[in-house]
Amino acid sequence: MIKSIVYKEWIKTRWFLLILTAVGLLAVGNIFLKVQHAITFNEAHKYWYLVLFQNQQYFKGLKFVPLVIGLGIALVQYIPEITAKRIKLTFHLPINENRVLLMMLGYGIVVLLFCFALVFIIFTLFSQHFFGEEIVHAALVSVTPWFLAGFAAYFLTAMIVLEAIWKYRVFYFLASAAFILFFFEKGIAGAYAPLNWKLAVLTLLISLSLTFSAYRFRKGEM
């Protein structure tokens, strides 16, 4: 039964996952093509100076990429479930409803982890190739909230999509948009260091927000 549910989720998301992962990798490639160009025409030490002391964030092209990936995966995974109330069929399987929902959520988390880890690792390797340890560390601290925002967008979008009552959907959308802004506050590179663990905890806490919408959906509230 578990394999069947995972396979169902894979069928829905596989092509979009590959496309969105490719988008993430292309974004990283574009960032470092620009870095290579800047170093070629400005000399490495001058460009390093701009990054270190003028807050030139070479990684800013990655800012909204994880958000788009998380949003995209959630839409592709959960919109088919509310079409003709297909998720009600899923809830009638001979397995606990909450367990089914958590398996669907777990699948989404795993595929996002795979996608984000790949993009993050490639970004790190290229950063280490072009920059010193201090610059790389500040960059990784700065991009971490953006990847957390991708997970948050996935959880919150799933909650909104499965919500059966429109007034709650609107409320959840507005609250989610306000919450996501916390991940994109402006600052110098590395400024998010004291906040990243707090954002990670908040992201973990909202991971179960889907259960609120799903509860009303499976109980027939419309």
C-alpha positions as CSV (number, residue, x, y, z in Angstrom):
1,M,0.0,0.0,0.0
2,I,2.8,2.4,0.9
3,K,4.6,1.7,-2.4
4,S,1.4,2.3,-4.3
5,I,0.9,5.7,-2.6
6,V,4.6,6.7,-3.3
7,Y,4.3,5.6,-6.9
8,K,1.1,7.6,-7.3
9,E,2.9,10.7,-6.0
10,W,5.9,10.0,-8.2
11,I,3.7,9.7,-11.3
12,K,2.2,13.1,-10.6
13,T,5.4,15.0,-9.9
14,R,8.2,13.3,-11.8
15,W,8.5,15.5,-14.8
16,F,7.9,18.7,-12.9
17,L,10.5,17.6,-10.4
18,L,13.1,17.1,-13.1
19,I,12.2,20.4,-14.8
20,L,12.3,22.4,-11.5
21,T,15.6,20.8,-10.5
22,A,17.0,21.7,-13.9
23,V,15.8,25.3,-13.4
24,G,17.7,25.4,-10.0
25,L,20.9,24.1,-11.6
26,L,20.6,26.5,-14.5
27,A,20.2,29.3,-12.0
28,V,23.4,28.2,-10.3
29,G,25.2,28.0,-13.6
30,N,24.0,31.5,-14.6
31,I,25.3,32.9,-11.3
32,F,28.8,31.6,-11.8
33,L,28.9,32.5,-15.5
34,K,28.4,36.1,-14.3
35,V,31.0,35.6,-11.6
36,Q,33.5,34.3,-14.2
37,H,32.7,37.2,-16.4
38,A,33.2,39.7,-13.6
39,I,36.5,38.2,-12.5
40,T,37.8,38.1,-16.1
41,F,37.1,41.8,-16.6
42,N,37.7,43.2,-13.1
43,E,40.5,40.9,-11.8
44,A,39.8,38.4,-9.0
45,H,41.1,40.6,-6.1
46,K,38.9,43.6,-7.1
47,Y,35.8,41.4,-7.4
48,W,36.6,39.8,-4.0
49,Y,36.8,43.3,-2.6
50,L,33.3,44.2,-3.9
51,V,31.9,41.0,-2.4
52,L,33.6,41.4,0.9
53,F,33.3,45.1,1.6
54,Q,30.6,46.5,-0.8
55,N,28.0,43.8,-0.1
56,Q,27.9,42.7,-3.7
57,Q,25.9,39.5,-3.4
58,Y,27.0,37.3,-6.3
59,F,24.4,34.7,-5.2
60,K,21.3,36.9,-5.4
61,G,20.2,35.1,-8.6
62,L,19.3,32.1,-6.4
63,K,16.9,34.1,-4.2
64,F,13.5,33.0,-5.3
65,V,14.4,29.7,-7.0
66,P,13.8,27.4,-4.0
67,L,10.5,29.3,-3.4
68,V,9.3,28.6,-6.9
69,I,10.4,24.9,-6.7
70,G,8.6,24.4,-3.4
71,L,5.5,26.1,-4.7
72,G,5.5,24.2,-8.0
73,I,5.9,20.8,-6.4
74,A,3.0,21.5,-4.0
75,L,0.7,22.6,-6.8
76,V,1.5,19.6,-9.0
77,Q,1.1,17.2,-6.1
78,Y,-2.1,18.5,-4.5
79,I,-4.2,20.1,-7.1
80,P,-5.0,16.8,-8.8
81,E,-6.1,15.5,-5.4
82,I,-8.9,18.1,-5.1
83,T,-10.0,17.7,-8.7
84,A,-13.3,15.9,-8.4
85,K,-12.4,15.4,-4.7
86,R,-10.0,12.6,-5.6
87,I,-8.4,12.8,-2.2
88,K,-11.6,11.4,-0.7
89,L,-10.9,8.2,-2.6
90,T,-7.4,8.1,-1.1
91,F,-8.9,8.6,2.4
92,H,-11.0,5.5,1.8
93,L,-8.0,3.2,1.4
94,P,-7.6,0.5,4.1
95,I,-5.1,2.6,6.0
96,N,-5.3,5.4,8.5
97,E,-6.2,8.7,6.9
98,N,-3.6,10.7,8.8
99,R,-0.9,8.2,7.9
100,V,-1.9,8.5,4.2
101,L,-1.6,12.3,4.4
102,L,1.7,12.1,6.2
103,M,3.1,9.8,3.6
104,M,2.1,12.2,0.9
105,L,3.7,15.0,2.8
106,G,6.8,12.9,3.5
107,Y,7.1,12.2,-0.2
108,G,7.1,15.9,-1.0
109,I,9.7,16.5,1.7
110,V,12.0,13.8,0.3
111,V,11.9,15.1,-3.3
112,L,12.4,18.6,-2.2
113,L,15.4,17.5,0.0
114,F,16.8,15.8,-3.1
115,C,16.3,18.8,-5.3
116,F,17.5,21.4,-2.8
117,A,20.5,19.3,-1.7
118,L,21.7,18.9,-5.3
119,V,21.4,22.7,-6.0
120,F,23.0,23.6,-2.7
121,I,25.9,21.2,-3.1
122,I,26.6,22.4,-6.7
123,F,26.3,26.1,-5.5
124,T,28.8,25.3,-2.7
125,L,31.3,23.6,-4.9
126,F,31.4,26.5,-7.4
127,S,31.6,29.0,-4.6
128,Q,34.6,27.3,-3.2
129,H,36.2,27.3,-6.6
130,F,35.9,31.1,-7.0
131,F,36.0,32.4,-3.5
132,G,37.7,32.0,-0.1
133,E,36.3,30.4,2.9
134,E,35.0,33.6,4.5
135,I,33.0,34.6,1.4
136,V,31.6,31.1,0.9
137,H,30.5,30.8,4.5
138,A,28.7,34.1,4.4
139,A,27.0,33.1,1.1
140,L,25.8,29.8,2.5
141,V,24.4,31.4,5.6
142,S,22.6,33.9,3.3
143,V,21.0,31.4,1.0
144,T,19.9,29.0,3.7
145,P,16.7,31.0,4.5
146,W,15.8,30.9,0.8
147,F,15.9,27.1,0.8
148,L,13.9,27.0,4.1
149,A,11.4,29.3,2.3
150,G,11.0,26.6,-0.4
151,F,10.0,24.1,2.2
152,A,7.7,26.6,3.9
153,A,6.1,27.4,0.6
154,Y,5.5,23.7,0.0
155,F,3.8,23.2,3.3
156,L,1.7,26.3,3.2
157,T,0.6,25.8,-0.5
158,A,-0.5,22.3,0.3
159,M,-2.5,23.6,3.2
160,I,-4.2,26.3,1.0
161,V,-4.9,23.9,-1.9
162,L,-6.5,21.2,0.3
163,E,-8.6,23.8,2.2
164,A,-12.2,23.3,1.3
165,I,-13.6,26.6,2.5
166,W,-12.7,29.7,0.4
167,K,-12.7,32.2,3.3
168,Y,-10.1,30.1,5.0
169,R,-8.1,29.8,1.8
170,V,-8.0,33.6,1.5
171,F,-6.9,33.9,5.2
172,Y,-4.3,31.2,4.9
173,F,-2.9,32.8,1.7
174,L,-2.5,36.3,3.3
175,A,-1.0,34.8,6.5
176,S,1.3,32.6,4.4
177,A,2.5,35.5,2.3
178,A,3.3,37.6,5.4
179,F,5.1,34.6,6.9
180,I,7.2,33.9,3.8
181,L,8.5,37.5,3.9
182,F,10.5,36.7,7.0
183,F,12.8,34.5,4.9
184,F,13.7,37.4,2.5
185,E,14.6,40.3,4.8
186,K,17.4,42.4,3.3
187,G,20.8,42.4,4.9
188,I,24.5,42.0,4.4
189,A,25.9,38.6,3.5
190,G,25.9,36.3,6.5
191,A,23.5,38.5,8.5
192,Y,21.0,35.6,8.9
193,A,23.4,33.5,11.0
194,P,21.6,34.1,14.3
195,L,18.1,33.5,12.8
196,N,18.6,30.4,10.6
197,W,18.0,27.9,13.3
198,K,14.8,29.8,14.4
199,L,13.5,29.8,10.9
200,A,14.3,26.1,10.6
201,V,12.2,25.4,13.8
202,L,9.3,27.5,12.5
203,T,9.5,25.7,9.1
204,L,9.4,22.4,10.9
205,L,6.4,23.5,13.0
206,I,4.3,24.5,10.0
207,S,5.1,21.2,8.2
208,L,1.9,19.7,9.8
209,S,-0.3,22.7,8.9
210,L,-1.7,20.5,6.1
211,T,-3.6,18.4,8.6
212,F,-5.9,21.3,9.5
213,S,-7.2,21.7,6.0
214,A,-7.3,18.0,5.3
215,Y,-9.3,17.4,8.4
216,R,-12.2,19.6,7.2
217,F,-11.8,18.2,3.7
218,R,-12.2,14.6,4.7
219,K,-15.1,15.5,7.1
220,G,-17.0,17.0,4.2
221,E,-16.9,20.7,5.1
222,M,-17.3,22.8,1.9
